Amino acid sequence: MNDFTPWTVFTDVGIISLLLLSGKLLRVKVRLIQRLFIPPSLMAGFMGLAFGPGGLGWLPLSPHMGTYAGILIAFIFGCLPFCGTGTAGKSNRILKMWAYSQTGMLWQWAFGGLLGLWLLSRLWPLDPAFGIAMPSGFCGGHGTAAAIGEAFARAGNADMLTLAMTAATCGIVAAVFIGLALVKWGTRKGHASFVDDFADLPPELRTGLLPADKRGSLGETTCSSISMDPLTLHFIWIAAIALGGYGISQGVNCLLPQLQLPVFSCAFIVGILARLLCARTHTLHYLCPATIGHLSGTFTDLLVAFGISAIRLEIVLQYWLPLTVLLVSGLVVTLLYVLVIGRWLFRSDYWFEKALFTWGWYTGTMAMGIALLRVVDPDMRSRCLEDYALAYLVIAPVEILLITLAPVAFVHGYGLAFLLSALGAGGLILAGAFVRSRCRRR
C-alpha cells in the first residue's frame, strides 16, 4: 500500500474509527479497564500498534499516520483561542495556580533536556535533544509530541517523533496507574476533601456512559440548519484557521528557507487573530465554545489513536535503555513536584485535588487531569478548573513558545541556553509566589 490516494485516508480513518469503537466497547464492558480509567483512544492506539504494519501487520493502515498527527495538531491549536470558559475567580488563587502550573511545565522541560544533554548523551550516542522527548510527551501529550516530532523531522531527526509519541503513551499509562494509586492513598490518609472511599465512584465515571438524567448539551445552536448545519459552521471555521496556519508556514518557508515555522504555531496565531476579528465585528457569539471544545476533543482522540499506531517499535527498541532512564526519572521528579510543591503552595486550599489534577495533565492529557479530578471532586467544589482556565491564558503562550523554540534552539546549537532559561524562569516564578504568599500571611 505504497500509493497514497484519497481512499488511503478513507481506509485509515475507517480502521481507526473501528478501533475507537472497540476501545469504547471494552471500556463499557470490562471491569478491569473501568477501574483503571483507560481511555478508548489509548486502547485504539495500542490495537493499531499491535495489529498494524508496525506489529503483526493484520490491519492495512498506511505509513502516513505520523503525517495525520501533524495535521490534527494544527486543528487542535486552531481551536484553542475559542475554547475559553470566561469563568472568574479570586486573583490570589489564580496566581497560585498559574505559578504552580507554569513552573512545573518549565522545570519538566529543563529537567528532561538537561538530563539528556549532560548525562544520557554522554553514556550513549544520542542526539543532544534526546531529553526533551520526555516533556514533549508528558506535559504536552500526543499533540505536542506530534508537533515536536514534525519540527525535528524537518530538520533531519526523524526518530524524535517516535520517541516523543512513546513518551506521551507511557505518560498516559502512568497518569492512569499512578493517578489512581494517589487517589487511594489520598482518600485513605484523609487528604481528599470531598470523597471518603474510592469504591463509591458513580458508575458513569467508570463506564463513560451517562444516564438520561445526567446528560448535557453538546453546545448551542448558533445558526439555522436551513442554511447550514451549526456543526458544519464550527468545523469549517476551524479548518479555515488551520489552512491559514499552513499557508503562513509555507509562505515563510519560501521567503526564508532557514526559518521553518511549525504549522500548529501559525494556526494558533491565525486563531487569535480570527477571534479578535470576531470580537471587533460583534460576531463572536455565533461561535459556541462548547461545540469547538468538542471538536477539539474529537481531533485529540483521533490524534492519540493515530499517534500511537504510528510508533516505530524498532526505534523504541533501539533506544529502550536511555529512554527508560529518561521516562522513569521524569515520572519520579514530576510526582515529587506535584505533591511537595502543591502541598506547600496551596496548604489547606484543596491542595490534594489540585495536585492530582496537575499530575494528570503533566503526565497524560488535560482530559486525564479532569478525569482524576472528578474522581475526588465530582461536583467541582474545589474550583480547580475555573482557576486553571484563567491561568492557562498565560500558560498557553508560554507552552507554544517552548514548543516552537525548542527545535530551533537545538538545531542551531543553543539547546543548553534554552534549557537554562526555562530552569531560571521557573525558579523566578516560584520564588515570586513564595514571596507573595509570605507577604499575605503577614
C-alpha positions in Angstrom: 0.0 0.0 0.0 2.7 2.5 -1.1 0.5 4.6 -3.4 -1.3 7.3 -1.5 -4.8 8.2 -2.7 -7.9 9.7 -1.1 -9.1 6.1 -0.5 -6.0 5.6 1.7 -7.2 8.4 4.0 -10.7 6.8 3.9 -9.3 3.4 4.9 -7.1 4.7 7.6 -9.9 6.8 9.2 -12.3 3.9 8.9 -9.9 1.4 10.6 -9.1 3.9 13.4 -12.8 4.5 13.9 -13.4 0.8 14.3 -10.6 0.6 16.8 -12.0 3.6 18.7 -15.4 1.9 18.8 -13.8 -1.3 20.0 -11.9 0.6 22.7 -15.2 2.3 23.8 -16.9 -1.1 24.0 -14.1 -2.5 26.1 -14.4 0.4 28.5 -18.1 -0.2 28.9 -17.9 -4.0 29.4 -14.5 -4.8 31.0 -14.4 -4.1 34.8 -10.6 -4.0 34.9 -10.4 -1.3 32.2 -13.1 0.7 34.1 -11.1 0.5 37.3 -8.0 1.7 35.5 -9.8 4.5 33.7 -8.1 3.7 30.4 -9.4 6.0 27.7 -10.7 4.3 24.5 -8.3 6.4 22.3 -5.4 4.9 24.1 -6.7 1.3 23.6 -7.4 2.1 20.0 -3.8 3.3 19.6 -2.4 0.1 21.2 -4.5 -2.1 18.9 -3.4 -0.1 15.9 0.2 -0.5 17.0 -0.1 -4.3 17.7 -2.2 -5.2 14.6 -1.0 -2.6 12.2 2.1 -2.5 9.9 4.4 -1.9 12.9 3.2 -5.0 14.6 1.5 -8.1 13.3 0.5 -6.5 10.0 -3.1 -7.6 10.1 -4.6 -4.1 9.6 -3.8 -2.3 6.3 -3.0 1.0 7.9 -0.8 3.3 5.7 2.6 4.6 6.7 1.3 8.1 6.6 -0.2 8.0 10.1 2.5 10.3 11.5 1.5 12.9 9.0 -2.1 12.7 10.2 -0.9 13.5 13.7 0.9 16.7 12.4 -2.3 17.8 10.6 -4.6 17.1 13.5 -2.5 19.1 15.9 -2.9 22.2 13.6 -6.7 21.7 14.0 -6.4 21.4 17.8 -4.3 24.5 18.2 -6.7 26.4 15.9 -9.5 25.6 18.4 -7.6 26.9 21.5 -8.4 30.6 21.2 -12.2 29.8 21.0 -12.4 27.4 23.9 -12.2 29.9 26.8 -14.7 29.4 29.6 -14.9 33.0 30.8 -15.0 31.9 34.4 -14.0 34.1 37.2 -12.1 33.5 40.4 -10.1 35.1 43.2 -6.9 36.6 41.9 -4.8 35.0 44.6 -6.0 31.5 43.8 -5.5 32.1 40.1 -1.9 33.4 40.6 -1.0 30.4 42.7 -2.4 28.0 40.1 -0.5 29.9 37.4 2.8 29.8 39.3 2.3 26.1 40.2 1.4 25.0 36.7 3.9 27.3 34.8 6.9 26.4 37.0 6.2 22.7 36.8 6.0 22.9 33.0 9.2 24.9 32.7 11.1 22.7 35.1 9.9 19.5 33.4 11.3 20.8 30.1 14.5 21.8 31.8 15.0 18.6 33.7 14.4 16.3 30.7 16.6 18.3 28.4 19.5 18.7 30.9 19.3 15.0 31.8 19.6 14.1 28.1 22.3 16.7 27.4 24.5 16.3 30.4 24.2 12.6 31.3 22.4 10.4 28.8 24.1 11.7 25.7 27.5 11.1 27.4 26.6 7.5 28.2 25.0 6.6 24.8 25.4 8.0 21.3 22.3 10.1 21.4 21.2 13.4 19.8 21.6 16.3 22.2 17.9 16.9 22.0 17.0 13.4 23.2 15.9 14.5 26.6 13.2 16.8 25.5 11.3 13.8 24.2 10.1 13.4 27.8 8.5 16.8 28.4 7.2 16.8 24.8 5.2 13.7 25.5 4.5 14.1 29.2 3.4 17.7 29.7 2.5 18.2 26.1 0.7 14.9 25.4 0.5 13.4 21.9 -0.3 16.8 20.3 2.9 18.4 21.4 4.7 15.1 20.6 3.4 15.3 17.1 4.4 19.0 16.8 7.9 18.4 18.1 8.4 15.3 16.1 7.3 17.1 12.9 9.7 20.0 13.6 12.7 17.8 14.2 11.8 15.6 11.2 12.0 18.7 9.0 15.5 19.3 10.5 16.6 15.7 9.7 15.9 14.0 13.1 13.0 11.6 12.2 13.4 9.5 15.3 12.1 12.2 17.6 8.5 11.6 16.6 8.6 8.0 17.7 10.5 8.9 20.9 8.1 11.7 21.8 5.0 9.6 21.0 6.4 6.8 23.1 6.9 9.2 26.0 3.3 10.5 25.6 1.9 7.0 25.6 3.9 6.0 28.7 2.8 9.2 30.3 -0.9 8.5 29.8 -0.4 5.0 31.3 1.5 6.5 34.2 -1.2 9.1 34.7 -3.8 6.4 35.0 -2.0 3.8 37.2 -0.1 6.2 39.5 -3.0 8.7 39.5 -5.4 6.0 40.8 -2.8 4.9 43.4 -2.7 8.6 44.5 -6.5 8.7 44.8 -6.5 5.6 47.0 -3.6 7.0 49.1 -5.2 10.4 49.5 -8.6 9.1 50.5 -7.1 6.7 53.0 -4.9 9.4 54.5 -7.7 12.0 54.7 -6.1 14.4 52.2 -9.2 14.3 49.9 -11.8 16.9 50.9 -14.9 15.6 49.1 -14.7 11.7 48.9 -14.0 9.2 51.6 -13.8 5.9 49.6 -12.6 5.2 46.1 -15.1 2.4 45.8 -18.0 4.9 46.0 -17.4 6.3 42.5 -20.6 6.6 40.4 -20.8 4.0 37.5 -20.8 6.7 34.8 -17.3 7.7 35.7 -16.2 4.0 35.3 -18.0 3.1 32.0 -18.0 6.6 30.4 -21.7 6.3 29.6 -24.1 8.9 31.1 -27.6 8.0 32.2 -30.5 10.0 30.8 -30.8 12.3 33.9 -27.2 13.3 33.8 -26.8 14.1 30.1 -26.0 17.6 28.9 -25.9 19.5 25.7 -23.0 19.4 23.2 -23.4 23.2 22.7 -25.6 25.9 21.4 -27.3 26.1 18.0 -25.9 29.4 16.6 -27.3 29.2 13.1 -30.3 27.8 11.3 -29.8 24.4 9.8 -31.9 25.6 6.8 -28.8 27.5 5.6 -26.0 25.4 7.2 -25.8 22.9 10.0 -24.2 24.5 13.1 -21.6 21.8 13.5 -20.6 22.3 9.8 -20.2 26.0 10.6 -17.9 25.4 13.5 -15.9 22.7 11.7 -15.2 24.8 8.6 -14.2 27.7 10.7 -11.5 25.7 12.4 -10.5 24.1 9.1 -10.1 27.5 7.6 -7.9 28.6 10.5 -5.7 25.5 10.2 -5.4 26.1 6.5 -4.4 29.7 7.2 -1.7 28.5 9.6 -0.4 26.1 6.9 -0.3 28.9 4.3 1.7 31.2 6.6 4.1 28.3 7.4 4.6 27.6 3.8 4.9 31.2 2.8 7.6 32.0 5.5 9.4 28.8 4.4 9.5 30.0 0.8 10.8 33.5 1.7 13.2 32.4 4.5 14.1 28.7 4.0 16.2 28.8 7.1 13.2 29.7 9.2 10.7 26.9 9.4 7.6 27.9 11.5 5.5 24.9 12.7 2.1 24.8 11.2 0.4 24.4 14.7 2.0 27.6 15.9 0.9 29.5 12.9 -2.6 28.1 13.3 -2.7 29.3 16.9 -1.7 32.8 15.7 -4.4 32.8 13.0 -6.9 31.6 15.6 -6.1 34.5 17.9 -6.4 37.0 15.0 -9.7 35.4 13.9 -11.0 35.7 17.5 -10.0 39.4 17.6 -11.7 40.0 14.3 -14.9 38.3 15.5 -14.8 40.4 18.7 -14.4 43.6 16.7 -17.3 42.7 14.3 -19.5 41.5 17.1 -19.9 38.0 15.6 -18.0 36.0 18.3 -21.3 35.0 19.9 -22.1 32.9 16.8 -19.2 30.6 17.7 -20.0 28.3 20.6 -17.0 27.5 22.9 -18.6 24.2 24.0 -19.0 23.0 20.4 -15.5 24.0 19.4 -14.3 22.3 22.6 -16.0 19.0 21.5 -14.4 19.3 18.0 -11.0 19.8 19.7 -11.7 16.6 21.8 -12.6 14.7 18.6 -9.4 15.8 16.9 -7.5 14.8 20.1 -9.0 11.3 20.2 -8.0 10.7 16.6 -4.6 12.2 17.2 -3.9 9.8 20.1 -5.1 6.8 18.2 -3.1 7.6 15.0 -0.1 8.8 17.0 0.3 5.6 19.0 -0.4 3.4 15.9 2.4 5.3 14.1 5.1 4.5 16.8 8.0 2.7 15.2 8.8 -0.2 17.5 12.3 -0.6 16.1 13.2 2.9 17.2 11.8 2.3 20.7 13.9 -0.9 20.9 17.0 0.9 19.7 16.7 3.5 22.5 14.9 1.4 25.1 17.6 1.8 27.9 18.2 5.5 27.8 14.5 6.1 27.1 13.6 4.1 30.2 16.0 6.0 32.4 14.7 9.3 31.0 11.0 8.5 31.5 11.3 6.9 34.9 13.4 9.8 36.1 10.8 12.2 34.7 7.9 10.5 36.4 9.7 10.5 39.8 10.6 14.2 39.6 7.2 15.2 38.4 5.5 13.2 41.2 7.7 14.8 43.8 7.0 18.3 42.4 3.1 18.0 42.3 2.9 16.6 45.8 5.6 18.6 47.6 5.2 22.0 45.9 1.4 21.6 45.7 1.0 20.9 49.4 3.3 23.8 50.3 1.8 26.3 47.9 -1.9 25.6 48.4 -1.8 24.3 52.0 -5.5 24.0 53.1 -6.9 25.3 49.8 -7.7 21.8 48.4 -4.1 21.0 47.7 -4.6 17.3 47.1 -7.3 17.9 44.4 -5.1 20.4 42.6 -2.0 18.2 42.8 -4.0 15.3 41.4 -5.3 17.3 38.6 -1.9 18.7 37.8 -0.4 15.2 37.9 -2.9 14.1 35.3 -2.1 16.8 32.8 1.6 16.9 33.5 1.9 13.2 32.5 -1.1 12.5 30.3 -3.6 14.9 28.9 -5.9 17.6 30.1 -8.7 15.2 29.8 -6.9 12.8 32.1 -6.3 15.5 34.7 -10.0 16.3 34.6 -10.9 12.6 34.9 -8.8 12.2 38.0 -10.1 15.5 39.5 -13.7 14.3 39.0 -12.9 11.1 41.0 -12.0 13.1 44.1 -14.1 16.2 43.4 -17.2 15.1 41.5 -19.1 18.4 41.9 -16.0 20.6 41.2 -16.3 22.4 44.5 -12.5 23.0 44.7 -12.9 25.4 41.7 -9.6 24.0 40.4 -10.8 24.0 36.8 -12.0 27.6 37.0 -8.7 28.8 38.3 -6.8 26.8 35.8 -8.9 28.0 32.9 -7.9 31.6 33.6 -4.3 30.7 34.5 -4.0 28.9 31.1 -4.5 32.2 29.3 -0.9 32.9 30.3 0.4 29.3 30.3 -0.7 28.7 26.7 1.5 31.3 25.0 4.5 30.1 27.0 3.8 26.5 26.0 3.5 27.5 22.4 6.8 29.3 22.7 8.5 26.3 24.3 7.3 24.0 21.5 8.3 26.5 18.8 11.7 27.5 20.1 12.9 24.1 21.4 13.6 22.5 17.9 15.1 25.8 16.6 17.4 26.1 19.7 18.7 22.6 19.5 19.1 22.6 15.7 21.2 25.8 15.9 23.3 24.8 18.9 21.5 26.8 21.6 19.9 23.9 23.4 21.7 24.5 26.7 20.8 28.2 26.8 17.2 27.3 26.1 17.1 24.8 28.9 18.8 27.0 31.4 16.4 29.8 30.5 13.5 27.5 31.3 15.0 26.5 34.6 15.7 30.1 35.6 12.3 31.3 34.6 10.6 28.6 36.6 12.7 29.4 39.6 11.8 33.1 39.4 8.1 32.4 39.1 8.1 30.1 42.1 10.2 32.5 44.2 7.7 35.2 43.4 4.8 33.0 44.5 6.7 32.3 47.8 7.3 35.9 48.5 3.7 36.8 47.7 2.5 34.1 50.0 4.7 35.2 52.9 3.5 38.8 52.5 -0.2 37.9 52.5 0.3 35.8 55.7 1.8 38.9 57.4 
